[in-house]
Amino acid sequence: MSVIRSAGLRGFRATVAELGGDAEELVAACGLPVAALDTDDLLVPDQAVGAVLELAAHRLDCPDLGLRMAHRQDLDMLGPLALAIRNATSLRAVLECTSRYLFVHARSLSLTMEPDPYGDRGVIALRYGVTAPGLPTPVQGTDLGLAFVHRTIARLTGDRYGLRSVELPYRPPAPIRAYEEFFGAPVRIERPAALLRAPSSLANRPLSGGDENLHRLAMAFLAEQSGDAAAAIAPRVRTTLQKLLGTTAPEIDAVARLLTVHPRTLQRRLAAEGTGFAAILDEVRRDEARRYLTTTDMPMSQVASLIGLSEQSVFTRCCQRWWGATPTAVRRGKAG
């Protein structure tokens, strides 16, 4: 069974309520837990998500439901992939990391950059769709996915990015003009695949505000996410904190986002393993502090900053608690 994070249902409750429907009744009818409406981190069957979108569109007589939901979704729903995207320095890097790691969000979805199907060398095609063979194309789910990709690119580039056309592999139930108003481009129906066609120069467009170090860090965590999600989480928290120290605030929300879990879920899993976030952070700071003190001659203020402490005086108090000695004594080897 292929699954998707329940973040894919962001905006469903509000959109259905706006249309006069009952979101909880609809998800229950498709075998989804009601909790999936209000949390991002449940893993639910992607076919059930597609089914509830189709059911809602039918019962509420809203053929453009997917487009409407897209207005209520943002990058944050992608967890650590969002961090990698936001800190990419070019749109090509955004597309590459999304193509590589979209499966972390949804196992059966893909986004790939391909040559233009019409042979125009000045155009690239962004192909979105279900990778599992034999599955029908979900109309509302595909509408939602293409709309989300379109709005994300527009936000990252800060303008209308030159979309040439939208290709749909079906005859949509909503009027074509609704799609063309949403995308601001011609829409072609009953094509071989779901595509956004854009200028090939778009891939090389630089993006402002990105942090290359955070992008690499997020990519490293995405690579780790491809492993066993059921494994003990405390070692992963420790590794995450070691990499975060000195780059960004080592807060539980940031760590949870990188590990694609809710902060409360992270706290519960750590408690089940007999530890807690604060305890792990303290241990990582202690170990990193000893390493810096005994292997470098960095100023104490710099060591404090590198382990995420705002003041040298706080660092001194921590050293007294950890080893019963000052940082200088630890550096001279006069502490246990």
Beta strands, then each sheet from edge to edge (+ up, - down):
strand 1: 3-5
strand 2: 43-45
strand 3: 109-115
strand 4: 123-130
strand 5: 165-167
strand 6: 187-188
strand 7: 194-199
sheet 1: 1+ 2-
sheet 2: 3+ 4- 7+ 5- 6-
end
